Amino acid sequence: MRALLEQHYGYLFEDALLAEIEASSTYKRIPQGQTILDIGEPITHMPLLLNGAIKILREDDEGDELLLYFLEKGDTCAMTFSCGMGKTKSEIRAVTESDTELLMVPAAKMKVWMAKYPTWQQFILDSYHTRMMELLETVDTLAFLRMDERLLKHLQDKAKVTHDDSIYTTHQDIAYDLHTSRVVISRLLKKLEKEGRIEMHRNHIKVFDL
């Protein structure tokens, strides 16, 4: 675990902090499609990604989901940190986008490290900034892009965080992420394929326009 920690976080944290993270955190390997944190659950840990990707979702009053942003290796979730520090319940759902390795950092350690390690404090502040920019991008996408543009961007984002231009998903799952219907997604995927931006196969979608 220390080798993975140093690979992804060694350039950010000093040896003493890396040692504390290794000693206090729980290593987990989670397969694709698993919910690792749900809305309304108490925040007891914060994830540090070592490999893989996680999608962060919001849910409306009717139970429909909207994708907010992706996390990839080297990232953490600022929303999780914020809720953990305030000892409130989760406002988001976190689902593994691919097979994922992560460290679960106890919430009790977050506040201690903020005061003890300037590198941890800077990491959290940078994470807040990055997630805020991604949320603003999500708002801009909803407000200003046509649905076919949103769909293409969604596929491109998936390809980037998984480092694979082949997207293994269903039309229904994409519809859930984009808060629309499967029929609309299927129609727009055919449109994008005709334009030469993607290629649809039986169990995956290949993205050309990256």
N, C-alpha and C positions, 0 to 999 in steps of 0.2 A: 504493500500500500504506500509505503514511503516513496518508492520510485515514481509511482503515479502522481503523488502529491507534488513532488519536486518537478516533475515534467510539466504539470499544468499550472502550478502555483508558486514554484520555486523562485521565479523572477519577481514575484509580488511580495512574498513574505519572508521574514528572517527565519533562521533555523529554530529559534526558540518557539516561535508561533507554529511553525510546521510540526514541531514535536508535540505541542499541546493539541493541535488538530488531530494528529495521529492517535494520541493517547485517549482523547475524549469522544471521538466520533465513531459512528457505526458504519461499516462498509456494507453496501447493498448492490446486488446485481439484479436488475428488474427488466423483464421482457417487454417488448413493444406492446402498447395498448393497455397498460395497467395504470389505474388511478393511484397515485402515490399521496395525494392530498385532496380532500374534497371540501366543498363549501360547507361551512358550519362546524367543521372539525376544529378542535383546539390546536394551536400551534405549539408543538413541543420541540421541533427540530427545524433546521434550515438546511436545504440541500446545497452541496458543492459538487458540481458535475465533473467527473473524471473522463467519461466517454459517453457518447450517445447524444440524445436530444429530448427535450421535454416541451410540450405545448401547454400554455397557460390560457385557461378559458374562463369566461364569465357567463353567468346564467341569469335569464330574466325571470319574471314572476310566473311565466307559463312553462318554465323548464327548458326553454330553447337556449342553446349555447352560442357564444360568439368567441372566436379566437382572438386573443389580445396580442400575444407575441410568442416566440420560441426562445428557449434557452439551449445553449450548446456547451460543449466542454470548456471549462474555465469560467463558466458563468455561475451566478446564484440568482435567487429571486428576491428582489427588493421588497415586494409585497409581503412575502413570507417573513422577512426580517422585521418589517414594520409591525406586522401583527404580533410576532413573537415578542418584540420589545414591549409592546403595549398589553401583552397577555390577553389579546382578543382572539376571536375565532376567525378562521380563514374566510376570505371574501372571494377566493378563486378556486378553480379546480386544476390540478396539475396531472397531466397524463403523459406517459412515455411515448414519444414519437418514434423511437427506435429502441433496440436493446440498449440499456443504459447502465452505467456504473456510476455510483455516487457515494458521497459521504454525508451522513446525516449528523449535523452539528447540533448539540443540545442548545435549546434556547437560553438556558441559564448562562452559557458561556459567551453569548453574543455581546451583552452589555459589559461584561468584564473585559473582553478583548478590545472593545471600543475605547476604553480608558487606558488600557495597558499597552496596546500596540498601534502606533500611528499608521502602519501599513494596512492593518485591518480596517481602521477607520476610513482610510482613503479608498480601499477596495469597496467598502459599502457605499460610500458617497458616489464613487464612479458608477457603481451598479445602479443606484437610484437615477443618476443622470441618463444612463443608457436605456433603462426601462422606460423612463419618461419620454425620451425621444421616440422609442418604439410605439408607445401609446399614442403619441401625437401623430405618428405615421399611420397608425391604424385609424384614427379619427379622420385624417385627410383622405385615406383610401375609401372610407365609408361615404364621405361627403362629396368627393370630387371624381372618383373613378367609376366608369361603367362596370357592370357586373362581369363582363368578359375580361376587362382589364384587372379587376380584383382577383378573378380566378387564376389568370396567368401569373400574377404576382404571388399569389398563394402557393402555386406549384413551384415557382422559382425559389421562394423562401424555404419550402420543404426540402428542395434539392440541395440548397446551400447548407442547411443545418445538418442534414444527414450525409453530406458529401457524396451524393449519389444522384445522377440525373434520371434514374428510374424511380418513380414514386409508386410504392406498393400500398394502395389504398382503394377504397370503394367510392363510387359516386355519392352514396348516401353519407359517408363520413365527411367528404368534402362539403356537402350541403350543410351538415351540422356545423362545421367550422365556420362557414360563411353565412350562416343564418338564412338559408334559402331552401328551395325544394330540390329533390333529386332530379326531377324532370328538367328544371332550368339548368342544372349542372351538366346533365347529359347532353342537352342541346348545345350548350356553349363549348363543351369539350369537342364535339364534332366540328364546330365552327373553327376552333383553334387548330384542329388537325388539318382541316382544309387549307388553312392559312400557312401550314408548314411549321407551326410553332411547337407542336407536340406530336407524338405518335402513340396511339392507343393500342394496347395489347390485352390479352385475356385477363391477366392479373396485375398489370402495372401500366403506368403512363410514362413514356419517355419524354423528357423536356429538352428541346433544342435551344430555345431562346433564353440563354443564361447570361 
